[in-house]
């Protein structure tokens, strides 16, 4: 069964702007959606702007954005992205936190850009989710919440959470989101619109590129691996990976065996287990929480797969 998310007309995206937000980060997140509407000649995305305080939000450079929706109003969103800058750890507006928690309970997908992931973490919404944040805020966030799974990546998509380091990185994150909704061909049109022809993987400059790490520069294999890294906790099926790469499942498997020496899904399983091993060694999360974060249905299946891959039980590695 293909569970790839398909954006319906008017996919509802709210941008919650915290005063002092970075204008570049905000523009890099919202403009691809505007361009998608323009290129499709219909409203694929219903874009709304929400000010944390008052009727407008002010950026770090003094630019004003008028609010078109209110906190505490309708929760009929598909995605709400928090954009913040300055000192997001000092933001303590419980009204905002309560609204974000309300959205989460209603099943709304939540995102954070630049300092926005700090706001989500402060609201208690990043427990058990992989995340990233602008390097300026990473040390403070880790000190405040040592149990968080913080990665030094351009962006991280983990199930119902999207977090992004900011700057121009939202262009890459929104490329991944548009790809989930509308496929690779349309997404390339949007990226070309901004002359953003070199799409960066979620791991970004903090790590070697996917081609260097995996020893292949085949674009279809790289695209499939990127989709895998964006779906660690909610693994995609072979058909979904092939759909995102715009080829058949049989062709994708052939490419993986030819370029990487193993099947697509074996590579995917190993990728998830490598992520789990890092969490076992570096995080205080329980093994059950790590199993879920790595896309395993339960701790027993996780432990069996971990032992088969690494030769030891995850509990012994932690000791």
N, C-alpha and C positions, 0 to 999 in steps of 0.2 A: 504493500500500500504506500502510495506517495504522499508524504505528509508535508511537502514543501509549502511554506506559507505563500499564498497568492494574495497580493494586495487588491482589495476591491475598490471600486471608485469611491473616492472620498476617505481613504485610509486616514484616520484622524490623529494628527501629531501635534502635541502641545509643547512649546518651548517655554519652560519656567526660567525666567531671567532673574538672577540675584544681583542687586546693585553692585557695580564694580566688575561685572562680567567682561570677559575679553571679547571685543567686537570681532576679531578675526576668527576666533573659535566658533562663535555664533554664526557668522556668515558662512563659514565652511560647512556647517551642519545644515543650515536652512536652505542655502542656494541650490544644492543638488535636487531638492524636492521641488522647488520652484521650476527649475529647468526641466525636470521630468514632466511636470504638468504642461509646460510649454511645448516640449517635443512630442508629447502624446496627443496634444490638442484637446485634452480633457483633464478634468480635475482628479488625477490619480490620488493626490494628497490634499487633505483639508488641513491647512496650516494655521495654527492659533498661537498667539503670543500672550504669555501670562506674566504679569509683574508680581514679584514677591510682596511688594509694598506699594500701595497706591495705584494710580491709573497708568503709570508708565515706569519703565526701568531705565536706568542710566548706566552706560558702559564705563569702563575704566578710562576711556578717552573722552567721555562727556557726551557721546551720542545717545539720543533718546529713542526708545522704542515704545510706541503706544500699545497698551494692552488691548487685546480683542476678546479675552476671556478672563474669568476670575477664579481665584483659589476658593475652594468650597462650593463652587457651582457644580454644573453637571460633570459626572465622571465618565462621559461617553467618549473616552479616548481609546485609541489602540496603542499609543505610545506617548509617553511624556519624557522629555529630555531636559535635565537641569543643567543650566550653563552658569558657571560662577568663576570668579577670579579673586584677586586680592588675598584676603585671609579667610578662606571658607571655614576653617576650623573654629573661628570665632562666631560663626553664624549659629544662633540658637533660637530661632523662631519656631516655637512649638506648634503654632498654627500650621506652618508649612510642613513640618514633620508629620503631623497628624493627617494632613491631606494626602501626602505621599503614601503613608501607610494605608489609608483608605483606598487609594488607587490600586495599591498592591493587592489588597484583599479582594478587590473587584476584578482582578486578573489583568490589569493594565500593565503592559510592558514598560519598564522604567530605564532611563538612560542618564548618564552624566558626562559632561564634557568639561575639560580643563579642571577647575576646582569642583565641578558638579559631583563627581564621585565621592568627594568628602561629605557633601550634603547628604547623599544617599546613605553613606556609612553612619553619619551622625544620627540619622533617622532610624537606624537599626535594620536597614534593608539590604545589606551586603553580606550577611552571615551565610556561609556555605556557598558563596559565589566567587569565582575568580574575577579579578578586577584590575584595572590600571588607573593611573592618575598622573597629572603633570608632575614631572620630576621635582619641581619646586615644593610640592606638597607631600611627596611620598614619605619622607622621613618622619614628618609630624604625624601623618596618618598612621604609620606603623607603630609609633610610640603610643598613640592614643588607643589604638585597637590592634594589639599584636596578633590576634587570632585571624585577622583578615588575610585573604590570599591575594596579595598584591604582586603584580607582575610589572616589569619594566618594559611595557609594550606600547605600541602606538594606540591600539584599541583592543578590547576583549569583549567578545559576545558570549555570554554564558546563559543559555536558556532565556529567561525573561529579563535579563539585565544586559545593558550595553554601556560600557564605560570607555572613555577616550581621553588621551593625554592632552588634547587641545592643539592650538596652533593650526597647522594645515591638516593635521591627522584626521579631523572629521570628514574630509573629502574621501579618505580611504575607507573609513567606517561606513559612510553612507553609500559608497560604491558596493560594499558587501551587502548592505541592507537592500539596496535596489536590486542586486543580483538575486537575492532570495525571492523578491516579489515579482520581478519581471524578466529574469533571465539575463544571460551574459551579453547578448547582442544589443538590447536596448540600453543596458547599463554602460556599455562602451560608448554609445552615443552621448549619454549624459556626461561621462568623463571627458570625452573629446570636446564637448561644448566649453569646458573650462580649460582646455589644453592640458588636462591632467592625464597625460598618456602613460606615465610610469606609475602604475598603481602599486602601492607598497603593501606587503603582507602585514597582518596584525602584529606580528612580532617586532616589526620595525627595526630601526637602526640599533636598538639595544642588543640585537642578536644578528648573526650572519643571515644573509638572505636565504630563502628557501632553496634556491638553486645550489648555493654553496653548501648548505647543511645536508642536503640529500643527494648531491652529486648528479643532478639532472637539470637541464634548462628547458625541458619539454613544456610548453605553455599549458597544455591540457592537464598534465600530471601536476604541475605547480598549482593550477586553479583548483584541482580536486583536493590537494593537500591543504590549501588555504581554507576551503570549506570545512575540512575535517577539524582544523585548529579552531574554527569558529563554532564548532559543535562537538565539544569534548563531553559535556555533561548530558547532552541530548543527541546521541549519535544518529547520523543519517543512514539510510539504507543505500545499498549499491545503486539502485535506480535513481535515487535522489542525487547522489554524487555525480552520476553520469549526466543527469538532466542539467545540473549547474555547470558542467563542463561542455555542454552542448554536443555530446557524443553518446553512443549506445553503451550499455553496461558491459557488453562483450568487448567492445573496443577499449574501454577504460581498463578492464582487467588485463587485456593484452599489453597495453602500454605500461602498466605497473610491473608486470612480470618482465617485460623487456628492459625497462629503465631501472627498476629497483629490485628485481629478483624475487618478488613475492606478490601475492594477490593483493588487490585493493583493500579488502576488508582485514586481511592479516596485518597489513601496514597500519591501518586505522586502529586496530586493537593494540598494537605495540605502541603507537603514538599516545593513546589514552593511558596505557600502563606506565609509560615514561613520565607522564604528567603526574600520575598517582604516586610514583616512587618519590618524586620531588616533594610532594605534599607530605608524605609519610616522614621524610627526613627533616623537613623544614618548618612544618606547621604543627600547632597544638590540636588540630582537629581530630575528632575520633575517627576510627577506621570506617565506621558506618558513614560518617559525613564525607570522608575522602572517597569512598566507593561511589556515592551518589554524585559527587563532583566530577568523577571520572567516567560517569555514564554507565555504572553497573547497577543492576536491579537490587542487589543486596550484598551484605558483607561476605557471605559464604562464597558466592560466585566470584566476587572480587578477590578473595584470598586464594581461591583455587587458581584463577588466571594469573595472579601475581606470582605464586610459587612456581607455576609452570614456565613463566617467562624469565624469572630471575633466580630460581633455585632456592629461594628462602621465603618464609612467610613474612608478610608485612609487619607483623608484631615483632618478629625477631630483629628486623632492620631498625625498627624504632628503638628497641632496647639498646 
